[in-house]
Amino acid sequence: MGKSYAILIENVKELLRERGWTQEKLGDEVGLRQETISYLLRGKNIPTLEAVDKLSAAFNVSTGCKLIPETTFKRAYNE
């Protein structure tokens, strides 16, 4: 698991705690099963960009500001 992915996982966990949401609630918000959310939070699944966008929308945060470090976007778009 890469550093950026580990940061994404920790940020999602923090947002869950801040909002008092369960994995099931998050799954309902983004249209994914609770099992899929669990796999993501344990590093078993790598989310697609679409899933990251859905997570951002569910938490009402900017993808670049809260979920994924800026350097990840720079690297992805400059390659």
C-alpha positions as CSV (number, residue, x, y, z in Angstrom):
1,M,0.0,0.0,0.0
2,G,1.4,3.4,-1.0
3,K,1.8,6.4,1.3
4,S,-1.0,8.3,-0.4
5,Y,-3.4,5.5,-0.1
6,A,-2.6,5.1,3.6
7,I,-3.3,8.8,4.1
8,L,-6.6,8.5,2.2
9,I,-7.6,5.6,4.6
10,E,-6.7,7.6,7.7
11,N,-8.6,10.7,6.4
12,V,-11.7,8.6,5.7
13,K,-11.5,7.1,9.2
14,E,-11.1,10.5,10.7
15,L,-14.2,11.8,8.8
16,L,-16.2,8.8,9.9
17,R,-15.3,9.6,13.5
18,E,-16.0,13.3,13.2
19,R,-19.5,12.6,11.8
20,G,-20.2,9.7,14.0
21,W,-21.0,7.6,10.9
22,T,-20.8,3.8,10.7
23,Q,-19.3,2.0,7.7
24,E,-22.8,1.1,6.8
25,K,-24.0,4.7,6.8
26,L,-21.0,5.7,4.6
27,G,-21.8,2.8,2.2
28,D,-25.4,4.0,1.9
29,E,-24.2,7.6,1.2
30,V,-21.8,6.5,-1.6
31,G,-23.8,3.5,-3.0
32,L,-21.3,0.8,-1.8
33,R,-21.8,-2.2,0.4
34,Q,-20.6,-2.0,4.0
35,E,-18.2,-4.9,3.2
36,T,-16.6,-2.8,0.4
37,I,-16.1,0.1,2.7
38,S,-14.6,-2.3,5.3
39,Y,-12.1,-3.7,2.7
40,L,-11.2,-0.1,1.7
41,L,-10.5,0.9,5.3
42,R,-8.4,-2.2,5.9
43,G,-6.3,-1.6,2.7
44,K,-7.7,-4.6,0.9
45,N,-9.3,-2.6,-1.9
46,I,-8.0,0.4,-3.7
47,P,-10.8,2.8,-4.6
48,T,-11.3,4.0,-8.1
49,L,-11.3,7.8,-8.7
50,E,-15.0,7.6,-9.1
51,A,-15.3,6.1,-5.6
52,V,-13.0,8.8,-4.2
53,D,-15.2,11.4,-5.8
54,K,-18.3,9.8,-4.2
55,L,-16.5,9.7,-0.8
56,S,-15.7,13.4,-1.1
57,A,-19.3,14.2,-2.0
58,A,-20.7,12.2,0.9
59,F,-18.4,14.0,3.4
60,N,-18.9,17.3,1.6
61,V,-15.2,17.9,1.3
62,S,-12.8,18.7,-1.6
63,T,-11.1,15.6,-2.8
64,G,-7.7,17.3,-3.0
65,C,-8.0,19.1,0.3
66,K,-9.2,16.3,2.6
67,L,-8.9,12.9,1.1
68,I,-5.8,12.7,-1.1
69,P,-2.6,14.6,-0.6
70,E,-1.9,17.3,-3.3
71,T,1.3,15.6,-4.4
72,T,-0.8,12.5,-5.5
73,F,-2.8,14.7,-7.9
74,K,0.3,16.4,-9.2
75,R,2.0,13.1,-9.9
76,A,-1.1,11.6,-11.5
77,Y,-1.7,14.5,-13.9
78,N,1.9,15.1,-14.8
79,E,2.7,11.6,-15.9
